[in-house]
Amino acid sequence: MTEKKDCCPHRTKKRTEEEIRCLIHRLNRIEGQVRGVKGMVEKDAYCPDILVQVAAINAALNAFNKELLASHIRTCVASDIREGREETVDELVRTLQKLMK
């Protein structure tokens, strides 16, 4: 019987409870930052103040992406390469190109 993979071939990823907790925590913080910026716009805050907060949101999203990408490379990509699925490298390159726009 073939073991079902928990990663990329099925376009899903089984994460540990700790991974989920950390990722959700980051997303909740980002969501709060976005709500804060919305409130600033609604209260006619000074443009540079809003821009600084948006820069903080961008930095938080980049940190989220870095964490998720590192996990993806350590698990999905490494596993696929070990199993001879070299096309995963092409997928990784395409993903990195999108992230670097």
C-alpha positions as CSV (number, residue, x, y, z in Angstrom):
1,M,0.0,0.0,0.0
2,T,1.3,3.5,-0.9
3,E,1.6,5.9,1.9
4,K,-0.4,9.1,1.3
5,K,1.8,12.2,1.3
6,D,1.0,15.2,3.5
7,C,2.6,17.7,1.2
8,C,2.6,19.4,-2.2
9,P,1.6,16.6,-4.6
10,H,-2.0,16.9,-3.2
11,R,-1.7,20.7,-2.9
12,T,-2.3,20.5,0.8
13,K,0.1,20.6,3.8
14,K,-0.3,18.9,7.1
15,R,1.1,21.3,9.7
16,T,1.8,20.7,13.4
17,E,-0.4,22.5,16.0
18,E,2.6,24.7,16.8
19,E,3.1,25.7,13.1
20,I,-0.6,26.6,12.8
21,R,-0.6,28.5,16.1
22,C,2.4,30.6,15.0
23,L,1.1,31.3,11.6
24,I,-2.4,32.2,12.8
25,H,-0.8,34.4,15.5
26,R,1.1,36.4,12.9
27,L,-2.0,36.7,10.7
28,N,-4.1,37.9,13.6
29,R,-1.5,40.6,14.3
30,I,-1.5,41.7,10.7
31,E,-5.2,41.7,10.6
32,G,-5.2,44.0,13.7
33,Q,-2.7,46.3,12.0
34,V,-4.9,46.6,8.9
35,R,-7.9,47.4,11.0
36,G,-5.8,50.0,12.8
37,V,-4.9,51.6,9.4
38,K,-8.6,51.6,8.4
39,G,-9.4,53.4,11.6
40,M,-6.7,56.0,10.9
41,V,-8.1,56.6,7.4
42,E,-11.6,57.0,8.9
43,K,-10.3,59.5,11.5
44,D,-8.4,61.5,8.8
45,A,-5.0,60.7,10.2
46,Y,-2.0,62.4,8.7
47,C,-0.8,60.7,5.5
48,P,2.8,60.0,6.7
49,D,1.5,58.4,9.9
50,I,-0.7,56.0,7.8
51,L,2.2,55.3,5.4
52,V,4.5,54.3,8.3
53,Q,1.8,51.8,9.6
54,V,1.4,50.4,6.1
55,A,5.1,49.9,5.9
56,A,4.9,48.0,9.2
57,I,2.1,45.8,7.7
58,N,4.3,45.1,4.6
59,A,7.2,44.1,6.9
60,A,4.9,41.8,8.9
61,L,3.6,40.1,5.7
62,N,7.2,39.7,4.5
63,A,8.1,38.0,7.8
64,F,5.0,35.7,7.4
65,N,6.1,34.8,3.9
66,K,9.7,34.1,5.0
67,E,8.5,31.7,7.7
68,L,6.1,29.9,5.5
69,L,8.6,29.7,2.6
70,A,11.3,28.3,4.9
71,S,8.9,25.6,6.2
72,H,7.9,24.8,2.6
73,I,11.5,24.3,1.5
74,R,12.4,22.2,4.6
75,T,9.4,19.9,4.2
76,C,7.6,19.8,0.8
77,V,10.5,20.8,-1.4
78,A,13.1,18.6,0.3
79,S,10.7,15.6,0.4
80,D,9.8,16.0,-3.3
81,I,13.5,16.2,-4.3
82,R,14.4,13.1,-2.3
83,E,11.5,11.3,-4.1
84,G,12.7,12.4,-7.5
85,R,10.1,15.0,-8.2
86,E,12.4,17.6,-9.7
87,E,9.5,19.7,-11.0
88,T,9.1,21.0,-7.5
89,V,12.2,23.0,-8.0
90,D,10.6,24.7,-11.0
91,E,7.5,25.4,-8.9
92,L,9.7,26.9,-6.2
93,V,11.4,29.1,-8.7
94,R,8.0,30.4,-10.0
95,T,6.9,31.0,-6.5
96,L,10.1,33.0,-5.6
97,Q,9.7,35.0,-8.8
98,K,6.1,36.0,-7.8
99,L,7.3,36.9,-4.3
100,M,10.1,39.1,-5.6
101,K,7.9,41.3,-7.9
